[in-house]
Amino acid sequence: MSEEIKEVESEEVEKPAEPKSKFDLNKCAARLLMQEPFFAALSRRIDKRESMDIPTAGVRVSDDGQYEMLYNPEFFESMTEKQRLGVLKHELYHLIFGHCSDRLPEGKMTKTWNVATDLAINSHIADELPELALVPGRGNYEGWESHKSAEWYFKKLKDEGHGEDGEGEEGEGGDDSFDDHSGWGEGTTESAIAKERMKETIKKAVQEAQESNSWGSVSADMRKKIAATVESVVDWKKVLRAFVKRSQRADKQSSIKKINKRYPYMHPGKKTSRLAQVAISIDQSGSVSDRMLEAFYSELDKLAQIATFTVVPFDTTVVEDKVYQWRKGERRSKERVAQGGTCFDAPTKWVNERNFDGHIVLTDMMAPKPVNSKCQRMWMTTKHYAKFPYFKPNSNEKVIAIDEE
C-alpha cells in the first residue's frame, strides 16, 4: 500500500464539535430553588430553553403564546450557584411585574426601559447577581436610591441623560441591561395571550406560597407588591351603585294619561316607578375608621340622588332610636352614635323583619358569621379585612374593599 493511500485512509471525517457546556437549567432549577417556594412554584410553569443566540439570559413570548426563558448555558456555567439563582429570580421578576408587557412606557421598548427595569429588580437581589448587573448605588448609579419602581428609574435616567434613546430604538452609549430584552412589547396576539396566562400563573404561585405560609427570601414588602399584581382592581363605587340599581323594584300601574305605544287609545299605558328600599347597616365599633366612614358617606350622598336609604347603626344591637331614612335628594355627613362590640345577627334580623330589597353592611368583618339574609346582602370593608375576614360570607354575597384614600 502506497504512502499516498495510507495518508488518505488516515484522514477521518471531521466530527461535530462537542458542546462547550453541559449546563442544563431545567435540571438544576429545582435544586437552585429548594429554599424558594414561591419562585419554585412560578419556575415550574415557565419553559426554559438553551440558546447560543443570546449572550446571557432573557424572557420572551413563544410562538404558541407562552412566556419562556432563554438562557446561554456557557453564561450560566461561568457563574456561582448563588449567582445562577439570582439571575433566575431576576428573569422571573420581569414576568411578575409586567416589565415586558403592560408596563412598557407608551408602548415602546427602549434601552432606557431595559436599564430602568433592571435597576428596579436588582435593588432587591443585589448581592445575588454577577458583577455586570446594574444596581442602584453602584458604578454609574452611585448615590441613587434603591427599591424604587421601574417608572421612577426610567424618569431619572431620562432626566439625567443616561443611555439616551432615539425614536423607540436603543440609544448609543450608557449602560445596558445584562440580560436579553428583545421581543418585549411586540403587541402580537401571542403576547396578549401570554400576558393573561402569566397572570394566572403568578396567581397560582402566590396561592401556593400563602397556603404553605412560606415565601423563602421574598421580603414582606415584596410579597405585598407581588400579591397586588394578581389582585383584581374593583371600583367599589361602581359596585355600590350597581348593587343599589339592582335592588330597585318596579311598581307598575295602569295610567290613562300614558298612551300605550303598541295599542294607542285601545289600552291604558303603564306607569312605572322605581324605588330602591335598601338598608345600610353601619358598624359602630372603633375599628371602623373615620376615613372609611367619610369615604362611604360621600358616595352614599351621590347615590341619594337615585334612591332612599334606611341607615341602621349597630354594635352588638341595633341602635333603634338612631335609625333614620336618608331620603332622596338629602345631604348627610358621617356620624358615629355608638362604640361597642360587633354582632351581625342584630342588623340582619332587624332587616329581615322589614320589607327591604337590599342590605349593605359597612364593617371591619370582625365578628362571627350571622344568620342568612332574606334580601341580597353585600359587605363593604377595608382592603385588609376584605382579604382576611373573620368569617367566610355566603357564596352569593360580595365582599368589597373600600379605598379610603
ZAVEXGU-181272 format. One record per residue (C-alpha): residue in one letter; x, y, z; residue number from 1. Coordinates in steps of 0.1 Angstrom, whole numbers, m for minus. Layout:
N
REC:res:east:north:up:n
REC:A:X:Y:Z:NUM
...
REM end
This chain:
405
REC:res:east:north:up:n
REC:M:0:0:0:1
REC:S:15:33:m10:2
REC:E:22:61:13:3
REC:E:m4:82:m6:4
REC:I:m31:57:1:5
REC:K:m22:54:37:6
REC:E:m24:91:41:7
REC:V:m59:92:26:8
REC:E:m70:64:48:9
REC:S:m57:80:79:10
REC:E:m79:111:73:11
REC:E:m111:108:92:12
REC:V:m144:126:87:13
REC:E:m144:156:110:14
REC:K:m168:151:139:15
REC:P:m191:178:151:16
REC:A:m175:198:179:17
REC:E:m186:188:214:18
REC:P:m207:215:231:19
REC:K:m186:235:253:20
REC:S:m211:234:281:21
REC:K:m233:206:295:22
REC:F:m252:230:318:23
REC:D:m290:223:318:24
REC:L:m311:249:336:25
REC:N:m342:227:336:26
REC:K:m323:200:356:27
REC:C:m308:224:382:28
REC:A:m336:249:386:29
REC:A:m354:228:412:30
REC:R:m322:224:432:31
REC:L:m315:261:430:32
REC:L:m350:270:442:33
REC:M:m353:244:471:34
REC:Q:m354:272:496:35
REC:E:m376:295:475:36
REC:P:m411:280:474:37
REC:F:m427:310:456:38
REC:F:m401:312:429:39
REC:A:m401:274:426:40
REC:A:m439:274:420:41
REC:L:m435:300:394:42
REC:S:m405:284:377:43
REC:R:m422:251:373:44
REC:R:m447:267:350:45
REC:I:m421:285:328:46
REC:D:m404:267:299:47
REC:K:m366:271:298:48
REC:R:m347:266:266:49
REC:E:m310:269:260:50
REC:S:m298:292:232:51
REC:M:m264:303:220:52
REC:D:m280:332:202:53
REC:I:m282:353:233:54
REC:P:m251:362:255:55
REC:T:m268:357:289:56
REC:A:m305:351:295:57
REC:G:m339:366:288:58
REC:V:m376:360:287:59
REC:R:m398:362:257:60
REC:V:m432:351:242:61
REC:S:m430:318:223:62
REC:D:m450:312:190:63
REC:D:m477:294:209:64
REC:G:m484:323:233:65
REC:Q:m464:312:263:66
REC:Y:m436:330:282:67
REC:E:m404:311:280:68
REC:M:m369:318:294:69
REC:L:m339:315:271:70
REC:Y:m305:310:286:71
REC:N:m269:307:273:72
REC:P:m255:276:290:73
REC:E:m220:289:289:74
REC:F:m230:320:307:75
REC:F:m248:300:335:76
REC:E:m219:276:338:77
REC:S:m195:305:344:78
REC:M:m214:317:375:79
REC:T:m216:305:411:80
REC:E:m247:288:424:81
REC:K:m257:319:442:82
REC:Q:m254:340:410:83
REC:R:m274:314:390:84
REC:L:m302:316:415:85
REC:G:m301:354:414:86
REC:V:m303:355:376:87
REC:L:m332:331:376:88
REC:K:m350:353:401:89
REC:H:m342:383:380:90
REC:E:m359:369:349:91
REC:L:m389:358:369:92
REC:Y:m393:392:384:93
REC:H:m395:407:349:94
REC:L:m426:385:343:95
REC:I:m441:391:377:96
REC:F:m441:429:373:97
REC:G:m451:430:336:98
REC:H:m419:448:325:99
REC:C:m421:431:291:100
REC:S:m458:436:285:101
REC:D:m483:461:300:102
REC:R:m458:484:318:103
REC:L:m439:495:287:104
REC:P:m436:533:285:105
REC:E:m461:545:258:106
REC:G:m459:510:242:107
REC:K:m422:514:232:108
REC:M:m394:491:240:109
REC:T:m362:512:246:110
REC:K:m327:507:260:111
REC:T:m336:531:288:112
REC:W:m365:510:298:113
REC:N:m342:479:298:114
REC:V:m319:496:323:115
REC:A:m348:510:344:116
REC:T:m364:476:349:117
REC:D:m331:460:359:118
REC:L:m324:488:384:119
REC:A:m358:482:400:120
REC:I:m354:445:402:121
REC:N:m317:444:412:122
REC:S:m324:466:442:123
REC:H:m339:435:459:124
REC:I:m313:409:449:125
REC:A:m281:430:445:126
REC:D:m259:405:464:127
REC:E:m270:375:444:128
REC:L:m260:388:409:129
REC:P:m228:387:388:130
REC:E:m207:418:387:131
REC:L:m221:431:353:132
REC:A:m255:436:368:133
REC:L:m268:472:371:134
REC:V:m275:481:407:135
REC:P:m286:514:423:136
REC:G:m257:527:445:137
REC:R:m230:511:423:138
REC:G:m210:523:393:139
REC:N:m227:549:373:140
REC:Y:m256:548:397:141
REC:E:m237:556:429:142
REC:G:m259:577:452:143
REC:W:m292:565:435:144
REC:E:m319:553:458:145
REC:S:m328:517:459:146
REC:H:m362:499:459:147
REC:K:m379:523:435:148
REC:S:m402:514:407:149
REC:A:m391:509:371:150
REC:E:m410:540:362:151
REC:W:m391:560:388:152
REC:Y:m358:549:374:153
REC:F:m369:554:338:154
REC:K:m377:591:346:155
REC:K:m345:596:365:156
REC:L:m325:581:336:157
REC:K:m342:604:312:158
REC:D:m337:634:334:159
REC:E:m300:628:338:160
REC:G:m293:618:302:161
REC:H:m282:582:309:162
REC:G:m285:560:278:163
REC:E:m303:584:256:164
REC:D:m328:568:232:165
REC:G:m337:576:197:166
REC:E:m373:572:184:167
REC:G:m381:540:203:168
REC:E:m347:524:194:169
REC:E:m317:516:215:170
REC:G:m296:547:220:171
REC:E:m258:550:219:172
REC:G:m237:550:250:173
REC:G:m246:544:286:174
REC:D:m251:511:303:175
REC:D:m271:482:291:176
REC:S:m290:455:309:177
REC:F:m271:423:314:178
REC:D:m300:401:302:179
REC:D:m317:400:268:180
REC:H:m349:420:264:181
REC:S:m355:415:227:182
REC:G:m391:407:218:183
REC:W:m406:427:246:184
REC:G:m438:446:238:185
REC:E:m444:434:203:186
REC:G:m481:437:207:187
REC:T:m490:405:189:188
REC:T:m519:382:197:189
REC:E:m495:357:211:190
REC:S:m482:384:235:191
REC:A:m518:392:247:192
REC:I:m524:355:253:193
REC:A:m491:351:271:194
REC:K:m499:381:294:195
REC:E:m532:366:305:196
REC:R:m517:332:311:197
REC:M:m489:347:331:198
REC:K:m513:365:354:199
REC:E:m529:332:362:200
REC:T:m495:315:367:201
REC:I:m484:342:392:202
REC:K:m518:339:410:203
REC:K:m513:301:414:204
REC:A:m477:306:427:205
REC:V:m489:333:452:206
REC:Q:m517:309:464:207
REC:E:m491:281:470:208
REC:A:m469:304:489:209
REC:Q:m497:317:510:210
REC:E:m512:283:517:211
REC:S:m478:269:528:212
REC:N:m470:302:546:213
REC:S:m435:300:531:214
REC:W:m421:326:507:215
REC:G:m384:319:511:216
REC:S:m363:350:508:217
REC:V:m391:372:495:218
REC:S:m395:402:518:219
REC:A:m428:412:534:220
REC:D:m428:444:513:221
REC:M:m421:425:481:222
REC:R:m449:400:490:223
REC:K:m474:429:490:224
REC:K:m462:441:456:225
REC:I:m464:406:441:226
REC:A:m499:400:456:227
REC:A:m510:433:442:228
REC:T:m501:422:407:229
REC:V:m527:395:408:230
REC:E:m555:413:426:231
REC:S:m585:423:406:232
REC:V:m589:461:409:233
REC:V:m625:467:418:234
REC:D:m641:502:417:235
REC:W:m661:499:449:236
REC:K:m681:530:440:237
REC:K:m693:514:408:238
REC:V:m701:481:427:239
REC:L:m721:501:453:240
REC:R:m741:519:426:241
REC:A:m748:487:407:242
REC:F:m760:470:438:243
REC:V:m784:498:446:244
REC:K:m797:498:410:245
REC:R:m802:460:410:246
REC:S:m821:463:443:247
REC:Q:m846:487:428:248
REC:R:m881:472:424:249
REC:A:m905:483:398:250
REC:D:m941:493:408:251
REC:K:m963:492:377:252
REC:Q:m998:506:375:253
REC:S:m1023:515:347:254
REC:S:m1024:551:336:255
REC:I:m1050:567:314:256
REC:K:m1026:596:309:257
REC:K:m999:575:294:258
REC:I:m1006:563:259:259
REC:N:m999:526:251:260
REC:K:m974:528:222:261
REC:R:m984:494:209:262
REC:Y:m1022:498:212:263
REC:P:m1028:536:212:264
REC:Y:m1062:546:227:265
REC:M:m1072:510:230:266
REC:H:m1055:500:262:267
REC:P:m1041:522:290:268
REC:G:m1004:527:293:269
REC:K:m983:515:322:270
REC:K:m967:539:346:271
REC:T:m936:525:362:272
REC:S:m919:539:393:273
REC:R:m887:526:407:274
REC:L:m877:530:443:275
REC:A:m849:511:460:276
REC:Q:m856:500:496:277
REC:V:m820:495:507:278
REC:A:m808:491:543:279
REC:I:m774:504:551:280
REC:S:m761:489:584:281
REC:I:m731:507:597:282
REC:D:m708:491:623:283
REC:Q:m702:515:651:284
REC:S:m671:497:665:285
REC:G:m639:518:668:286
REC:S:m620:496:643:287
REC:V:m642:511:615:288
REC:S:m621:542:609:289
REC:D:m634:577:604:290
REC:R:m617:578:570:291
REC:M:m637:548:558:292
REC:L:m669:563:571:293
REC:E:m662:596:553:294
REC:A:m655:578:520:295
REC:F:m686:557:524:296
REC:Y:m709:586:533:297
REC:S:m695:607:505:298
REC:E:m706:581:480:299
REC:L:m740:575:496:300
REC:D:m745:612:493:301
REC:K:m743:608:455:302
REC:L:m764:577:454:303
REC:A:m791:595:474:304
REC:Q:m800:612:441:305
REC:I:m815:579:428:306
REC:A:m826:561:460:307
REC:T:m838:564:496:308
REC:F:m818:545:522:309
REC:T:m825:534:557:310
REC:V:m794:538:578:311
REC:V:m791:513:606:312
REC:P:m763:519:631:313
REC:F:m754:489:652:314
REC:D:m728:474:675:315
REC:T:m740:443:694:316
REC:T:m775:456:689:317
REC:V:m793:479:665:318
REC:V:m793:515:679:319
REC:E:m830:518:671:320
REC:D:m835:554:682:321
REC:K:m808:564:658:322
REC:V:m822:546:627:323
REC:Y:m832:571:600:324
REC:Q:m842:574:564:325
REC:W:m818:591:541:326
REC:R:m843:605:517:327
REC:K:m837:610:480:328
REC:G:m820:643:474:329
REC:E:m810:649:511:330
REC:R:m774:657:521:331
REC:R:m759:639:551:332
REC:S:m725:637:568:333
REC:K:m709:609:587:334
REC:E:m718:603:623:335
REC:R:m709:578:650:336
REC:V:m736:571:675:337
REC:A:m721:542:695:338
REC:Q:m688:524:700:339
REC:G:m693:489:713:340
REC:G:m686:454:701:341
REC:T:m700:438:669:342
REC:C:m728:413:662:343
REC:F:m740:409:627:344
REC:D:m771:390:637:345
REC:A:m786:421:652:346
REC:P:m788:442:619:347
REC:T:m795:411:598:348
REC:K:m826:401:619:349
REC:W:m837:438:620:350
REC:V:m836:440:582:351
REC:N:m852:405:577:352
REC:E:m882:417:597:353
REC:R:m889:445:573:354
REC:N:m895:448:536:355
REC:F:m861:456:521:356
REC:D:m847:448:487:357
REC:G:m811:450:496:358
REC:H:m788:451:526:359
REC:I:m753:467:527:360
REC:V:m732:463:557:361
REC:L:m702:486:564:362
REC:T:m679:469:588:363
REC:D:m645:455:597:364
REC:M:m658:419:593:365
REC:M:m645:411:628:366
REC:A:m674:391:643:367
REC:P:m690:356:639:368
REC:K:m709:348:607:369
REC:P:m745:360:610:370
REC:V:m778:343:601:371
REC:N:m789:343:564:372
REC:S:m804:375:549:373
REC:K:m838:374:533:374
REC:C:m827:400:508:375
REC:Q:m795:405:488:376
REC:R:m766:413:512:377
REC:M:m732:429:504:378
REC:W:m703:436:528:379
REC:M:m681:466:524:380
REC:T:m649:468:544:381
REC:T:m612:477:543:382
REC:K:m587:462:519:383
REC:H:m571:442:548:384
REC:Y:m603:428:562:385
REC:A:m616:420:527:386
REC:K:m586:398:523:387
REC:F:m586:384:559:388
REC:P:m622:383:571:389
REC:Y:m631:367:604:390
REC:F:m657:346:587:391
REC:K:m664:334:551:392
REC:P:m696:350:538:393
REC:N:m721:331:517:394
REC:S:m711:323:481:395
REC:N:m738:347:467:396
REC:E:m726:376:489:397
REC:K:m699:401:477:398
REC:V:m672:415:499:399
REC:I:m659:448:485:400
REC:A:m629:467:497:401
REC:I:m633:505:501:402
REC:D:m604:527:491:403
REC:E:m600:551:520:404
REC:E:m577:575:501:405
REM end
